[in-house]
Amino acid sequence: MTDLAPVLQGFFTDRLARQKKASPHTVAAYRDTLRLLLAFARGKTGKPPSMLSLADLNATLIGAFLQHLEDDRGNGSATRNARLAAIHSLFKYAAPRAPEHAAVISQVLAIPPRRRERAVVSYLTAEETDALVAAPDRATWHGRRDRALLLLAVQAGLRVSELTGLIRQDIHLGAGPHVRCHGKGRKDRATPLTAQTVKVLRTWLAELSSDPGSPLFPTRSGTRMSRDAAEKLVARHAATAASSCPSVKEKNVTPHTLRHSAAMALQRRGVASDATFGSSGEHAVPAAQRAALRWPRPAGTPRGCDDLGLHGVPGSGATMLRLIPLPSVHHRCAC
């Protein structure tokens, strides 16, 4: 057995699972990175993964692997940096467990992430949003489902993984209507719903199974919708919306575009949205406009919160979306 095998096993079973209690998404991302790395190393060294050692995974090979990601796999700088972060995490774990490879480990850890420009993500105007939400055919089951999904996405600004992960019991349409989701950073939060969204969701819930644990936006077979299916759904209805609103055709409309559209809709009304995600640090608005508030609402909170019909959820432990009037600014994607 080589020195790499116990380090790899311990990294997943001890470091990620026991020490960090990493989420399944993090574990899967790290696993995929290391599978790609081992396959690349096998091609370069001629050794099967079971015979590779830490010495084989030197800085030269890691650098060639990162270049392979960009040149052969077509990955961008963001994906390259994410793969490098996983490799760095593995080598930091290996450092005290394989001191005989300290030189190799330090050289790999010295590989810097690539600086990249953050693209300005487009958003939909009010007219474009209305055209998109009206695009699904409400005479069909799929059309009614898609309309409810699109409306919730552009109003609540949820990530695509949060949308597809919603279940029936996450929607609360009584006093203080809101949607609860378990989002990035494993944080729960609640987002208030407008009267229009409540009406559409109430109609849609009447067609679903009464099981509170059933998916809110299921496939026809009743299973959870995949991320890819949601992205294709948005693209398909964006193409339909372009016939009545030609400006939609000029934009690359994705679920993330709808998230930005929700933030920009609030800015057009003179407010900024914020949802606290714990340590994830990801928001739909710039850092200069973050003003996270938790229940109960402190005295002196701007009247705009009451005017927008926001209500807290006492004792829930969830963070409530607050709308705080702030100056409008242009921003780049930080989501």
C-alpha positions as CSV (number, residue, x, y, z in Angstrom):
1,M,0.0,0.0,0.0
2,T,1.4,3.4,-0.9
3,D,1.4,6.5,1.4
4,L,-1.4,8.1,-0.7
5,A,-4.1,5.6,0.0
6,P,-4.5,6.1,3.8
7,V,-4.3,9.9,3.3
8,L,-7.1,9.8,0.8
9,Q,-9.3,7.6,2.9
10,G,-8.6,9.6,6.0
11,F,-9.4,12.8,4.2
12,F,-12.9,11.7,3.4
13,T,-13.8,9.6,6.5
14,D,-11.9,11.7,9.1
15,R,-11.4,15.2,7.8
16,L,-14.6,15.8,5.8
17,A,-17.1,13.5,7.5
18,R,-16.0,13.6,11.2
19,Q,-14.1,16.8,11.7
20,K,-15.8,19.2,9.3
21,K,-19.1,17.5,8.9
22,A,-19.1,18.6,5.3
23,S,-22.3,18.6,3.4
24,P,-22.9,15.8,0.7
25,H,-22.5,18.5,-2.0
26,T,-19.0,19.4,-0.7
27,V,-18.0,15.7,-0.4
28,A,-19.2,15.0,-3.9
29,A,-17.3,18.0,-5.3
30,Y,-14.1,17.0,-3.6
31,R,-14.6,13.4,-4.7
32,D,-15.1,14.4,-8.3
33,T,-11.9,16.6,-8.2
34,L,-9.8,13.8,-6.9
35,R,-11.2,11.3,-9.3
36,L,-10.2,13.6,-12.2
37,L,-6.8,14.1,-10.7
38,L,-6.1,10.4,-10.2
39,A,-7.2,9.6,-13.8
40,F,-4.9,12.4,-15.1
41,A,-2.0,11.2,-13.0
42,R,-2.4,7.6,-14.3
43,G,-2.1,8.9,-17.8
44,K,1.0,11.0,-17.0
45,T,2.9,8.5,-14.8
46,G,1.6,5.2,-16.2
47,K,0.7,4.0,-12.7
48,P,-2.7,2.8,-11.6
49,P,-4.3,4.9,-8.8
50,S,-3.5,2.1,-6.3
51,M,0.2,2.6,-7.0
52,L,0.4,6.4,-6.9
53,S,2.2,8.1,-4.0
54,L,2.2,11.6,-2.8
55,A,5.5,12.2,-4.5
56,D,3.9,11.5,-7.8
57,L,1.4,14.3,-7.2
58,N,4.0,17.0,-7.3
59,A,3.5,20.7,-8.2
60,T,4.4,20.1,-11.8
61,L,1.8,17.4,-12.2
62,I,-0.8,19.5,-10.4
63,G,0.0,22.5,-12.6
64,A,-0.4,20.3,-15.7
65,F,-3.7,19.0,-14.3
66,L,-5.1,22.5,-13.9
67,Q,-4.0,23.4,-17.4
68,H,-5.7,20.2,-18.6
69,L,-9.0,21.3,-17.0
70,E,-8.9,24.6,-19.0
71,D,-7.5,23.4,-22.3
72,D,-9.1,19.9,-22.7
73,R,-12.2,20.1,-20.5
74,G,-13.1,23.7,-21.3
75,N,-13.4,24.7,-17.6
76,G,-13.2,28.4,-16.7
77,S,-11.2,30.0,-13.9
78,A,-13.9,29.5,-11.3
79,T,-14.0,25.8,-11.8
80,R,-10.2,25.6,-11.9
81,N,-10.0,27.5,-8.6
82,A,-12.6,25.2,-7.0
83,R,-10.6,22.1,-8.1
84,L,-7.4,23.7,-6.7
85,A,-9.2,24.4,-3.4
86,A,-10.1,20.7,-3.1
87,I,-6.5,19.7,-3.8
88,H,-5.1,22.2,-1.3
89,S,-7.5,20.9,1.3
90,L,-6.2,17.3,0.7
91,F,-2.6,18.4,1.0
92,K,-3.1,20.4,4.1
93,Y,-4.6,17.3,5.7
94,A,-1.6,15.3,4.4
95,A,1.1,17.7,5.8
96,P,1.2,16.4,9.4
97,R,0.6,12.8,8.4
98,A,3.4,12.6,5.7
99,P,6.2,14.9,6.9
100,E,8.6,13.0,4.6
101,H,6.8,14.7,1.7
102,A,6.9,18.2,3.2
103,A,8.7,19.7,0.2
104,V,6.2,18.3,-2.3
105,I,3.3,19.4,-0.1
106,S,4.6,22.9,0.4
107,Q,5.1,23.4,-3.4
108,V,1.6,22.2,-4.1
109,L,0.1,24.5,-1.5
110,A,2.0,27.4,-3.0
111,I,0.1,27.1,-6.3
112,P,-2.1,30.3,-6.3
113,P,-5.7,30.5,-7.5
114,R,-6.2,32.3,-10.7
115,R,-7.5,35.8,-10.6
116,R,-10.6,36.3,-12.6
117,E,-13.0,39.0,-13.6
118,R,-16.5,38.7,-12.2
119,A,-19.0,38.9,-15.1
120,V,-21.9,41.3,-14.8
121,V,-24.9,39.0,-14.7
122,S,-27.9,40.2,-16.6
123,Y,-31.4,40.6,-15.1
124,L,-34.9,40.8,-16.4
125,T,-36.9,44.0,-16.4
126,A,-40.5,44.1,-15.1
127,E,-41.8,43.7,-18.7
128,E,-39.5,40.8,-19.4
129,T,-40.3,39.1,-16.1
130,D,-44.1,39.3,-16.9
131,A,-43.5,37.8,-20.3
132,L,-41.5,34.9,-18.8
133,V,-44.0,34.1,-16.1
134,A,-46.8,34.2,-18.7
135,A,-45.0,31.9,-21.1
136,P,-46.0,28.5,-19.7
137,D,-49.3,27.0,-21.0
138,R,-51.6,27.1,-18.0
139,A,-53.9,24.6,-19.7
140,T,-51.4,21.8,-19.0
141,W,-50.1,20.3,-15.7
142,H,-46.5,21.1,-16.7
143,G,-47.4,24.7,-17.6
144,R,-49.1,25.3,-14.2
145,R,-46.1,23.8,-12.4
146,D,-43.6,25.9,-14.5
147,R,-45.6,29.1,-13.9
148,A,-45.6,28.6,-10.2
149,L,-41.8,27.8,-10.2
150,L,-40.9,30.8,-12.3
151,L,-43.0,33.2,-10.2
152,L,-41.6,31.9,-7.0
153,A,-38.0,32.2,-8.4
154,V,-38.3,35.8,-9.6
155,Q,-40.1,36.9,-6.4
156,A,-38.1,35.1,-3.7
157,G,-34.7,35.0,-5.5
158,L,-34.0,31.4,-4.5
159,R,-31.1,29.5,-5.9
160,V,-32.0,26.7,-8.3
161,S,-30.9,24.0,-5.8
162,E,-33.2,25.6,-3.2
163,L,-36.1,25.7,-5.7
164,T,-35.8,22.1,-6.6
165,G,-35.3,21.0,-3.0
166,L,-38.5,22.6,-1.7
167,I,-41.2,20.3,-0.4
168,R,-44.9,21.0,0.2
169,Q,-44.5,21.8,3.9
170,D,-42.0,24.6,3.1
171,I,-44.8,26.8,1.8
172,H,-46.9,28.7,4.4
173,L,-49.9,30.5,2.9
174,G,-51.7,31.6,6.1
175,A,-50.9,34.8,8.1
176,G,-47.5,36.1,7.1
177,P,-47.2,33.9,4.0
178,H,-43.6,32.8,3.3
179,V,-41.5,30.1,1.9
180,R,-38.8,28.3,4.1
181,C,-35.8,26.8,2.5
182,H,-32.6,25.0,3.7
183,G,-30.0,26.9,1.7
184,K,-26.3,27.2,1.1
185,G,-24.3,26.9,4.3
186,R,-26.9,24.6,5.7
187,K,-28.9,27.6,7.0
188,D,-32.7,27.9,7.2
189,R,-34.3,31.1,6.1
190,A,-37.8,32.3,5.4
191,T,-38.8,34.7,2.5
192,P,-42.1,36.5,2.4
193,L,-44.5,36.0,-0.5
194,T,-46.5,38.5,-2.4
195,A,-50.3,38.2,-2.9
196,Q,-49.9,37.2,-6.5
197,T,-47.4,34.4,-5.6
198,V,-49.7,33.2,-2.8
199,K,-52.6,33.0,-5.2
200,V,-50.7,31.0,-7.8
201,L,-49.1,28.7,-5.2
202,R,-52.4,28.0,-3.5
203,T,-53.9,26.9,-6.9
204,W,-50.8,24.8,-7.6
205,L,-50.8,23.1,-4.1
206,A,-54.4,21.9,-4.8
207,E,-53.0,19.7,-7.6
208,L,-50.2,18.1,-5.5
209,S,-50.1,15.2,-3.2
210,S,-51.3,16.0,0.3
211,D,-48.0,14.4,1.6
212,P,-46.2,17.3,3.4
213,G,-42.9,15.8,2.4
214,S,-43.6,15.6,-1.4
215,P,-41.6,17.8,-3.8
216,L,-43.2,21.2,-4.4
217,F,-42.2,21.1,-8.1
218,P,-42.1,17.4,-9.0
219,T,-41.7,15.6,-12.3
220,R,-44.7,13.9,-13.8
221,S,-43.6,10.7,-12.0
222,G,-43.6,12.5,-8.6
223,T,-39.8,12.6,-8.1
224,R,-37.8,15.7,-7.4
225,M,-36.9,17.9,-10.4
226,S,-33.2,17.9,-11.2
227,R,-31.1,21.0,-11.5
228,D,-30.6,20.4,-15.2
229,A,-34.3,20.0,-15.8
230,A,-34.9,23.4,-14.0
231,E,-32.3,25.1,-16.2
232,K,-33.9,23.7,-19.4
233,L,-37.3,24.7,-18.2
234,V,-36.2,28.3,-17.7
235,A,-34.4,28.4,-21.1
236,R,-37.5,26.9,-22.9
237,H,-39.9,29.4,-21.5
238,A,-37.4,32.3,-22.1
239,A,-37.5,31.4,-25.8
240,T,-41.3,31.5,-25.7
241,A,-41.3,34.8,-23.9
242,A,-39.0,36.3,-26.6
243,S,-41.9,36.2,-29.1
244,S,-43.9,38.7,-27.1
245,C,-40.9,40.5,-25.6
246,P,-38.0,40.6,-28.1
247,S,-35.5,42.0,-25.6
248,V,-35.5,38.6,-23.7
249,K,-33.8,37.1,-26.8
250,E,-30.7,39.3,-26.2
251,K,-30.2,37.8,-22.7
252,N,-28.9,34.5,-21.4
253,V,-31.8,33.6,-19.1
254,T,-30.9,31.1,-16.4
255,P,-32.2,30.3,-12.9
256,H,-29.4,32.6,-11.6
257,T,-30.7,35.4,-13.8
258,L,-34.0,35.1,-12.0
259,R,-32.2,35.4,-8.7
260,H,-30.6,38.7,-9.8
261,S,-33.9,39.9,-11.2
262,A,-35.5,39.5,-7.8
263,A,-32.8,41.7,-6.3
264,M,-33.0,44.3,-9.0
265,A,-36.8,44.4,-8.7
266,L,-36.3,45.4,-5.1
267,Q,-33.8,48.1,-6.0
268,R,-36.2,49.6,-8.6
269,R,-38.6,50.0,-5.7
270,G,-35.9,51.8,-3.7
271,V,-35.1,48.9,-1.3
272,A,-32.4,46.3,-1.1
273,S,-32.9,42.7,-0.2
274,D,-30.8,40.7,2.2
275,A,-30.9,37.1,3.6
276,T,-28.4,36.0,6.1
277,F,-26.8,32.7,5.2
278,G,-24.4,32.2,8.1
279,S,-20.8,31.9,6.9
280,S,-21.5,31.4,3.2
281,G,-21.2,35.1,2.5
282,E,-23.3,34.9,-0.6
283,H,-25.9,37.6,-1.2
284,A,-27.9,38.8,-4.2
285,V,-26.9,42.4,-3.4
286,P,-23.5,44.2,-2.8
287,A,-21.8,44.1,0.6
288,A,-22.4,47.9,0.9
289,Q,-26.2,47.1,1.0
290,R,-26.2,44.2,3.5
291,A,-28.3,44.9,6.5
292,A,-29.3,41.5,8.0
293,L,-31.9,41.6,10.7
294,R,-33.3,38.7,12.7
295,W,-36.5,38.3,14.6
296,P,-37.7,40.2,16.6
297,R,-37.5,43.3,14.5
298,P,-35.5,46.0,16.4
299,A,-37.2,49.2,17.2
300,G,-36.7,51.9,14.6
301,T,-36.6,49.5,11.6
302,P,-37.7,51.6,8.5
303,R,-41.4,51.8,7.9
304,G,-40.8,50.2,4.5
305,C,-40.7,46.8,6.1
306,D,-44.3,47.2,7.4
307,D,-45.5,48.6,4.1
308,L,-44.2,45.6,2.3
309,G,-46.2,43.3,4.5
310,L,-43.2,41.5,6.1
311,H,-43.8,39.3,9.1
312,G,-41.3,37.5,11.3
313,V,-41.6,33.8,12.4
314,P,-41.1,33.8,16.2
315,G,-39.2,30.8,17.5
316,S,-38.4,29.3,14.1
317,G,-34.7,30.0,14.2
318,A,-34.9,31.0,10.6
319,T,-33.7,34.3,9.2
320,M,-36.4,36.4,7.7
321,L,-35.8,38.5,4.5
322,R,-35.9,42.2,5.4
323,L,-36.3,45.0,2.9
324,I,-34.3,48.1,3.9
325,P,-34.4,51.3,1.9
326,L,-30.9,52.0,0.6
327,P,-29.3,53.8,-2.3
328,S,-29.5,51.9,-5.6
329,V,-26.1,50.9,-7.0
330,H,-24.9,48.7,-9.9
331,H,-23.3,45.5,-8.9
332,R,-21.4,42.5,-10.2
333,C,-22.3,39.0,-9.4
334,A,-21.2,37.8,-6.0
335,C,-23.6,34.9,-5.7
